[in-house]
Amino acid sequence: MRELILLRHAHAEPASNGQADLDRALSAEGLAEAEAAGRWLAANKLVPDCVLCSPSRRTRETLEAVLGTIGYVDQRIEPAIYDATPGTLIALADTHPEVERLMLVGHNPGIERLAALLHSGQSGDYRGMPPGGIAVLSVPPGSSLEPGVAQLSAFWWP
């Protein structure tokens, strides 16, 4: 089985006057959530082989905190993850079919809609993914990512 780990960034500070959304930092609560996410991934032996991360400061800081717990893994900043639709996220993930355990670090609503689409086949069928939340999806070997192809094998939130 191939695994896709979806990690929503942890809680971020609100934007200050004139600050770009991309530049919002994690709050102290968010940093604690991201560290907890890293501990959960390590405890459940879910260390990714490769990570694709949105370029926003809050996603990068979430990833840094996770990596501080699980150790270094291959990682790439993917600008298309920011404000992405489930289709865009599937296209990005499908460019890495050789990766056994791929993690995407991104934003809602794209991350939670992707989890719903891959699991149930409907992107509108989502329940919400809290900041710092993780969804782990198992994909049959040799399968392309498409609606309803995956099984939700784990879901965690801080």
N, C-alpha and C positions, 0 to 999 in steps of 0.2 A: 504494500500500500504506500502510496505517496501521500504526504501530509502538507496541508496548507494551514499555516498559523496566521490568524488575523489579529492584530493588536491595535486597539484604538489608543491614541495618545492619552496620557493622563491629564488631570485637571490643569488648566492653564490660567494665568492671570488675565483679567480683562484687558482689552486694548486701552492704552492711554491715548489722550488727545493726539491725533495725527499719526499714531503708530499703525503701521501696516499689520494686517492680520497674520502674515507670515512671520512677523517678528515677536509674537507673543510668547513669553517664557512660561515654563511650568511654575506653578505655585508651590509652596512648601508641601501642601497636601499632595499635589501631583507628583512631586519627587518621591514622597513616601509610597505612593501608589505604584509608581514605576519600579521602585526597588522591590516591592512586594510581588509584582508581576515577574520580575527576574527570579526571585526565590521560588515562586510557584513553577515556572518553567523548568528550573534546575531540579527541583524536588520530583517533578514528574517526568524527568529525562526527556524533555521536549526542546532540547537545544537545536536551533535551526542550523542548516548547512549554509544558508544564504539569506540575507535580509535585504529587502527593497524598502526604502524609507522615503516618505514625503520630505521635501526640502524645508518645511516649516520648522521654526526653532523648537516648538513644543514637541514635535515628533522626534526630532534629532535628540533632544534632551531626554525624552522617554527612552529611546533606544540606548543612549549612553548609560543611563541608570540600569537598564536591563543587562547590558553587556558587562557592567561593573560586577554583576553577580554571576552571570553564566560564562564569562570569558569572551575573548575576541572570536568573531565569526566573520566570514566574507560579507561585506555590506556595500550597498550602492545607494546613492541618493537618486531618486527617480522623480523628476519634476511633475510628471503626469499623475502621480498619486494625489497631489493636492487638488481638492475639489473634484475628484474623479467619480465617474459613474461605475456601476458594477461591470459594465461592458469594457470600460477602459482598464479596470483592475484585472479582469480575466485575460485581456490581451497581454498585459504586462506579465502576469504569472505564466501564461502559456509560452512566453519566450524563453522560459527556463525549465523545459520538461525533464531535463537531466537531474535537476535538484530534487533529492528525496524529501527534504523537509524545508520548505520555503516559507519565510515569514514576511508579511506585508505590514508596515507600520503606517497608519493613516488616520483618516477622519471619518466622522459620520456626516451625512447618512450613507456614504459610499461603502464603508466597511461593513456596517450591519446589513445593508441591502445585499451585498455580495454574499455574506454568510447565508442569508435567507434564500437567495436565488440558487446557490449551489446545493443547498440542502433540500429545500422544498420545491424548487422550480419557479418560485414567484418572488420577485424582489419587493413587492408590497407587503409580503407576509413576514414582517419583522416585529420583534418585541422590544427592541432597544438594546443598545450596547453601551454600558456606562463607561465613562472615562477610565482608562487603564484596563478595560475588559479584554479578554482573550477568547477567541473561538478557534477550535482546532477541528479541521475538516479532513477526513480521510477520503482519498480519491483512488479508485481501482487502478492498478498498474496499466499503463498504456492508454488510459482514457484522457481525452481532452477535457478541459474545464468547460462545462456546459450546464444549463439549468437542471437541477435534480440529480446530478451525478455523484455528489458527495454525501458522506454520512457525518453528522456532527458528533465527534467522538469526545469532546470536552468543551466546557464553557466555564469561565472563571471571571470574577470581578473582585476588585479590592473592597 
